Amino acid sequence: MLVTYTLVFLGFYWFGTTIKNQFFKHTVAIIFGISLVGNISTAFKYEQTFLTWSFYNLAQIIKNVIQGNVANIVKYVFYIINSILTFFDWRINGDVKKTKEE
């Protein structure tokens, strides 16, 4: 995640940007890093994938609050609710045990 954060943050400077808000730049860099970690976790079917995508959704909400994008805020709140419900369904239905047995 540190590598992706560094590359994105440096990209703002190397390729130039009109964005002056430093907090926004850091937020975008962190979100990209979290998304790569989430995709790798999903590919390897790690249990921590739920937490990774939850952090990603929260970071997206922060980014969209900065941008004032209400539609995306609502979308990512829905994603958080969906991921929480899916996590409990995954635990209750024993999908974790089935995955470990294979």
N, C-alpha and C positions, 0 to 999 in steps of 0.2 A: 504494500500500500504506500509505503514511503517513496518508492520509485515513481509510481503513477502520480502521486501528489506533486513531487518535484518536477516532473515533466510538464504537467499541466500548468503549474504555477510559473515555471520558466517560459513556457509557451506564450503566456500573456505578455511577457517582456520582449522576447525574441521576435515575435510576429506583430507586435504592437496591438494596442487595444485602446478604445476610448473610454473604457470602464475605469472610473477613478475610485470606486468603493473597494477598499482593501478587504473588508469583511466578506463581500460578495465573491471576490477572487479566491479567497481561501475556501469559502463554502463550495464553489464549483470544483476546485481541485480535490477537496475531501470527498465530495459526492462521486466523482469519477473513480477515485481509489476504492471507495466502498462498493461501487457497482462491479468492478473487476473482481474483487474478493468474493462478492455474492455469486457471480457467474461461475467462478472456479469452485466454490463450495457446492453450488447446485450440480455441477458436472460430476463431482465426486460423492454426491449424496450425503454430505455432512449434516449432522443434526443442527449444528450452529448456523445453518443457512437461514433459519427463521430469524435469528437475532441480527444477522447481517442485513437482511432485507428490511427489518424493522428500523434499524439505524438509518438505512438508506432512505426509507420513506420519511422519517423524521427530519433528516437533512434536507430532503426535497421540500418539505413544508416550510422550513426556515428560509430556503432559497426563494420560494414563491411568495412568502410574506415580504421579503426584501423587494421583490419585483412588483408586488401588489397584484398578483395573478390569482384571483379568487377561485376561478374554475379549477386550476391545478391544485390549490389547497384542498378543495373538496375532494378531488380525485385521490390525492394521497391519504387523506383521512379515511376514505373508503378502503383503500389498499391496506391500511393499518388494521382496520376492523376485520377485513377479509383474512389477513394473515394470522390474526389472533384466533379467529374462529377455526381456521384450517389447522393451526397448531394443536388446539384442543381436540379437534376431530381426529387428527393424526395420532395423538396420545390415547384417546379413548378407544379407538377402533383397533389398536394394537399393530398399526402399520410399522411401528418402530421394531417390534419383536419379529415381524415377518421379514423385514429387511435384514435384520441381524442373522436370522436363521439361514438365509440364502447364501 
